[in-house]
Amino acid sequence: MLDLLLVEINTSYVYADIKNDEPQLGLYYIAEYVTRAEFKVQIKRYDSNEPIAKNLIDLLKKHSCELLGFYVDSENIWVIRRLIPYLKNELPNLCVVLGGPQITGNYQLAMKRIPSADIAVIGEGERPIKELLSTDYKNRENLKSILGLSYYDRTGQLVFTGKQSQSNDLDHYPFPYREKYAIDKGLIFSQILTGRGCVGRCAFCYESTKENNILRFRSLESVIEEIDYIIKNLKGQKFITFLDDTFIIDSSRTIAICNHLIEKHEGKIGWFCEARVDILKRNVHLLPLMKKAGLIRIQLGGESGSQEILDVYKKGMKIEDLLYVVEKVYEANIPSIYINFIIGGAFETIGSFQKTLELSELLLKKAPGCVEVGCSLFTPYVGTPMYINPQKYGLKLIDQNLISGQDSHMVFAETENLNKYQILQLKDYFNSYTQNIQNEIFENIPKSKITLHYELNKMYNIQTNVYKYIQQIESLKRYFESIYYHGYLSIANIPRDILNVAIPIRLIPPISDGEKMYRIIGKHIKENSQLENAIWCLSAGKLNYHEIVYILQKNQEFSHILDLDKKIYDVYCKLDQECLVVWKTTI
């Protein structure tokens, strides 16, 4: 028997290229907290494409569970709205509790949208859920004394029991041992939250209007214990995601965590974090240490190329600060920086959009092969300043319920100067423009930089923009897949004492215009010299290096060339830099 079943529904779209593969960590915190009060809790994750109603009813019956909690976000709220009546029709004694950002952002609206729900939890869920389980929650009179709840009383009036205070001792909420609660067995995921709250007050962000939004930290000992627990139990790829908006705000904590990752784990555990530009600017001295500790990807908020709009957003940064921070991250040899921009937000015009394009191009060129830029359409999330007072930001909400598409991928608001069609067009133009810039830059990116991105994919399943570019070009794709997945080598990795028996294999066939032979490098065609022609033709996977050199030395066309052996080797090095030949050293 279960006292509580917590459910997260991941909303999938058939056409979407973005899918949230990480479970909702907050549900696991609740489960850990109430389990220590001797209640039995399990967590189930569903995908919206599967038959949730039948499966969930069967699960509730199996465990004789009458209290069901849903994590509600801007996407799954509509699935949950349709789902609950089916559940209650089969299970009339079921009590449904809602929590999450949609609830805390505007619980009145959420309860109106999901009228068949029984109770809403506003704010952090640990203590209200524990108190619910400790009382007869089906008797509405017993709910009055539990702070942080909303429900309909017997007269049909929506009741709010009052604000719950936040605990400053985050160790009071112990980190969760994931496998104890996941019905999907063996689930150990890599998210870590080292603190709660944010110092930022960005106008588009849900955090900016959360009451009592005070930055609080877990103890360093607790964070390190969780890091070691996750690393020990993760299967396959060892990668950690620090979820904190302000992970680096306390430099002493960041240093301690990095030192632990270096001393105990030799810096071999890859990790990701987000960083506010204004905070990172003050802490750029930490970047080499973070790199040594395993940092492979960092996300920064760009939002707009217009300083005026950044000021309206209350980002607290200058554009020159972003450029400075990117330069320092690049100098620290951190492989990947992701920077996102908002299209169609506050006071957006063609002019402000042009500034965003210019800044994006500047960033891509400042850190070639490292910076990635992306964009999202402005989404008016419930409870944010831009949702509450859109006129103040020059916006007209045309779909405040977000029912016309996936958030960040559809236009929900128009500006004073741009309608929804124009905004959607600008997003497409941003993507094509920045991709063209990336393509231009790519031609001059050293192979060592490209290699890093393939390693990120192989080791951590990270698909950067550079990696996606590689996959679009047949020769590059064949080259890196041959080396990373099929055991072939580049010539630089073959010891000279076994080079003679190594077999070169070209990755694409030769082409000709009827007079000369050419090779394809990326998306360009390059003419071969006569020696390159001969080497190219002989590199078919049938002869080894010694045999090819012997044939060329006997060829009257090349026999007169001084240091022919060295020139042959140099050509193969050139072809390797162009990612056109791989080598086999075993039979």
Long-range contacts (C-beta under 8 A, 24 or more apart in sequence): 1-40, 1-63, 1-64, 1-65, 2-40, 2-41, 2-42, 2-63, 2-64, 2-65, 3-34, 3-39, 3-40, 3-41, 3-65, 3-67, 3-133, 4-31, 4-34, 4-39, 4-40, 4-41, 4-42, 4-65, 4-67, 4-68, 4-69, 4-129, 4-133, 5-41, 5-42, 5-43, 5-44, 5-59, 5-60, 5-63, 5-65, 5-67, 5-68, 5-69, 6-30, 6-31, 6-41, 6-42, 6-43, 6-44, 6-69, 6-70, 6-71, 6-181, 7-43, 7-44, 7-45, 7-46, 7-56, 7-68, 7-69, 7-70, 7-71, 8-43, 8-44, 8-45, 8-46, 8-70, 8-71, 8-76, 9-45, 9-46, 9-47, 9-48, 9-52, 9-70, 9-71, 9-76, 9-79, 9-80, 9-83, 10-45, 10-46, 10-47, 10-48, 10-76, 11-48, 11-73, 11-75, 11-76, 11-79, 11-406, 12-47, 12-48, 12-49, 13-406, 14-49, 16-406, 16-409, 18-406, 18-409, 22-189, 22-190, 22-191, 22-241, 23-178, 23-182, 23-187, 23-189, 23-191, 24-71, 24-100, 25-176, 25-189, 25-191, 25-193, 25-243, 26-71, 26-99, 26-100, 26-125, 27-69, 27-71, 28-176, 28-178, 28-181, 29-125, 29-126, 29-173, 29-175, 29-176, 30-69, 30-125, 30-126, 30-129, 31-176, 31-180, 31-181, 32-173, 32-174, 32-175, 32-176, 32-177, 32-180, 32-181, 33-126, 33-127, 33-129, 33-130, 33-173, 33-174, 34-126, 34-129, 34-130, 34-133, 35-180, 35-181, 36-174, 37-130, 37-133, 37-134, 39-130, 39-133, 41-181, 42-181, 42-182, 42-183, 43-181, 43-182, 43-183, 44-183, 44-184, 45-182, 45-184, 48-76, 48-79, 52-79, 52-83, 53-83, 53-86, 53-87, 56-83, 56-87, 57-86, 57-87, 57-90, 57-91, 59-183, 60-87, 60-91, 60-94, 61-91, 66-91, 66-93, 66-94, 66-95, 67-94, 67-95, 67-97, 67-132, 67-133, 67-137, 68-94, 68-95, 68-96, 68-97, 69-96, 69-97, 69-98, 69-99, 69-125, 69-129, 70-96, 70-97, 70-98, 70-99, 70-100, 70-117, 71-99, 71-100, 72-98, 72-99, 72-100, 72-101, 72-102, 72-103, 72-110, 72-114, 73-100, 73-101, 73-102, 74-101, 74-102, 74-379, 74-381, 74-382, 74-402, 74-407, 75-402, 75-406, 75-407, 77-102, 77-110, 77-113, 77-114, 78-403, 80-114, 80-117, 81-113, 81-114, 81-116, 84-114, 84-116, 84-117, 85-116, 88-116, 93-138, 95-119, 95-137, 95-138, 97-121, 97-129, 97-132, 99-125, 99-129, 101-206, 101-381, 101-382, 101-383, 102-382, 104-210, 104-383, 105-206, 105-209, 105-381, 105-382, 105-383, 105-384, 105-387, 106-382, 106-383, 107-150, 107-160, 108-150, 108-158, 109-382, 110-382, 111-150, 111-152, 111-158, 113-401, 118-151, 118-152, 119-143, 119-149, 119-150, 119-151, 120-149, 120-150, 120-151, 121-148, 121-149, 122-148, 122-149, 122-150, 122-160, 122-163, 122-164, 123-148, 123-163, 123-164, 123-166, 123-210, 123-211, 124-148, 124-164, 124-166, 124-167, 124-173, 124-196, 126-173, 127-164, 127-167, 128-164, 163-211, 163-212, 165-212, 166-196, 166-212, 166-214, 166-216, 167-216, 168-214, 168-216, 170-195, 170-196, 170-216, 170-217, 170-218, 170-219, 170-222, 171-218, 171-219, 171-222, 174-222, 175-218, 175-222, 175-225, 175-226, 175-229, 177-229, 178-233, 179-233, 186-235, 188-230, 188-233, 188-234, 188-235, 190-230, 190-234, 190-239, 190-240, 190-241, 191-241, 191-243, 192-223, 192-226, 192-227, 192-230, 192-240, 192-241, 192-242, 192-243, 193-218, 193-242, 193-243, 193-244, 194-218, 194-223, 194-242, 194-244, 194-247, 194-253, 194-257, 195-244, 195-246, 198-245, 198-246, 199-246, 199-249, 199-276, 199-279, 200-245, 200-246, 200-276, 200-314, 200-315, 200-316, 201-314, 202-301, 202-313, 202-314, 202-315, 203-312, 203-313, 203-314, 203-346, 203-384, 203-385, 203-386, 203-393, 204-303, 204-313, 204-342, 204-345, 204-346, 204-378, 204-381, 204-384, 204-385, 204-386, 205-381, 205-384, 206-381, 206-382, 206-383, 206-384, 207-245, 208-314, 208-384, 208-385, 209-383, 209-384, 209-385, 209-388, 210-383, 215-246, 215-249, 217-250, 217-253, 220-253, 220-256, 220-257, 223-253, 223-257, 224-256, 224-257, 224-260, 227-257, 227-260, 227-261, 228-264, 231-265, 231-269, 237-459, 237-460, 237-461, 238-268, 238-269, 238-270, 239-269, 239-270, 239-271, 239-272, 239-459, 239-460, 239-461, 239-462, 240-269, 240-270, 240-271, 240-272, 241-271, 241-272, 241-273, 242-271, 242-272, 242-273, 242-274, 243-274, 244-273, 244-274, 245-274, 245-276, 246-275, 246-276, 246-279, 247-273, 247-274, 247-275, 248-273, 248-275, 248-279, 248-280, 248-283, 248-286, 248-290, 249-276, 249-279, 251-283, 251-286, 254-283, 254-286, 254-290, 255-286, 255-289, 257-293, 258-286, 258-289, 258-290, 258-292, 258-293, 259-289, 259-293, 261-293, 261-294, 262-292, 262-293, 265-294, 267-292, 267-293, 267-294, 268-294, 269-294, 270-294, 270-295, 270-296, 270-297, 270-456, 270-459, 270-460, 271-295, 271-296, 272-296, 272-297, 272-298, 272-299, 273-298, 273-299, 274-298, 274-299, 274-300, 274-301, 275-299, 275-300, 275-325, 276-300, 276-301, 276-316, 276-317, 277-301, 277-315, 277-317, 277-321, 277-322, 277-325, 278-315, 278-316, 278-317, 278-321, 280-325, 281-317, 281-321, 281-324, 281-325, 284-324, 284-325, 284-328, 287-328, 287-329, 287-331, 287-332, 287-334, 288-332, 290-332, 290-334, 291-332, 291-333, 291-334, 295-334, 296-334, 296-335, 296-336, 296-456, 296-460, 296-462, 297-334, 297-335, 297-336, 297-337, 297-338, 297-456, 297-462, 297-464, 298-329, 298-334, 298-336, 298-337, 298-338, 299-337, 299-338, 299-339, 299-340, 300-325, 300-326, 300-337, 300-338, 300-339, 301-339, 301-340, 302-339, 302-340, 302-341, 302-356, 302-359, 302-360, 302-363, 302-373, 303-340, 303-341, 303-342, 303-345, 304-341, 304-342, 304-345, 304-352, 304-355, 304-356, 305-341, 305-352, 305-354, 305-355, 305-356, 305-357, 305-358, 305-359, 305-360, 306-351, 306-352, 306-355, 306-356, 308-347, 308-352, 309-345, 309-346, 309-347, 309-348, 309-352, 312-346, 312-347, 312-393, 313-345, 313-346, 319-359, 322-359, 322-363, 323-362, 323-363, 323-366, 326-363, 326-366, 326-367, 326-371, 327-366, 327-367, 329-367, 329-370, 330-366, 330-367, 330-370, 330-371, 334-370, 335-370, 335-452, 335-453, 335-456, 335-464, 336-370, 336-372, 336-453, 336-456, 336-462, 336-464, 337-367, 337-370, 337-371, 337-372, 338-372, 338-373, 338-374, 339-363, 339-371, 339-372, 339-373, 339-374, 340-373, 340-374, 340-375, 340-376, 341-373, 341-374, 341-375, 341-376, 341-430, 342-375, 342-376, 342-377, 342-378, 343-375, 343-376, 343-377, 343-378, 343-423, 343-426, 343-427, 343-430, 344-377, 344-378, 344-411, 344-413, 344-414, 344-415, 344-418, 344-423, 344-426, 344-427, 345-378, 345-386, 345-393, 345-395, 345-415, 346-378, 346-386, 346-393, 346-394, 346-395, 346-415, 347-393, 347-394, 347-415, 347-416, 348-378, 348-394, 348-415, 348-417, 348-418, 348-423, 349-415, 349-417, 349-418, 350-417, 350-418, 353-426, 353-430, 356-430, 357-430, 357-433, 357-434, 360-430, 360-433, 360-434, 360-437, 361-433, 361-434, 361-437, 364-434, 364-437, 364-438, 364-441, 365-437, 365-441, 368-441, 368-444, 368-445, 368-449, 369-441, 369-442, 369-445, 369-446, 369-449, 369-450, 369-452, 369-453, 369-466, 370-449, 372-464, 372-465, 372-466, 373-434, 374-465, 375-427, 375-430, 375-431, 376-408, 376-409, 377-408, 377-409, 377-410, 377-411, 377-412, 377-423, 377-424, 377-427, 378-412, 378-413, 379-407, 379-408, 379-412, 380-412, 380-413, 381-407, 438-465, 438-466, 438-469, 439-469, 439-523, 442-466, 442-469, 442-522, 443-522, 443-524, 447-577, 447-579, 450-476, 450-480, 450-579, 451-480, 454-480, 454-484, 455-484, 458-484, 458-485, 473-522, 473-523, 474-507, 474-508, 475-507, 475-508, 475-520, 475-521, 475-522, 475-579, 475-580, 476-522, 476-579, 478-507, 478-508, 478-582, 479-507, 479-579, 479-580, 479-582, 480-579, 482-507, 482-582, 483-582, 487-586, 488-582, 488-583, 488-584, 489-582, 489-583, 489-584, 489-585, 490-576, 490-582, 490-583, 491-569, 491-572, 491-573, 491-576, 491-581, 491-583, 492-573, 492-576, 494-583, 494-585, 498-585, 499-545, 500-544, 500-545, 500-546, 501-544, 501-545, 501-546, 501-585, 502-544, 502-545, 502-583, 502-584, 502-585, 503-541, 503-542, 503-543, 503-544, 503-545, 503-583, 503-584, 503-585, 504-539, 504-541, 504-545, 504-548, 504-572, 504-581, 504-582, 504-583, 505-539, 505-540, 505-541, 505-581, 505-582, 505-583, 505-584, 506-536, 506-539, 506-540, 506-541, 506-575, 506-580, 506-581, 507-579, 507-580, 507-581, 507-582, 508-580, 510-536, 510-537, 519-575, 519-578, 519-580, 521-578, 521-580, 530-557, 530-558, 531-558, 531-561, 531-567, 531-568, 531-571, 532-571, 532-575, 534-558, 535-568, 535-571, 535-572, 535-575, 536-575, 539-575, 539-581, 541-584, 545-572
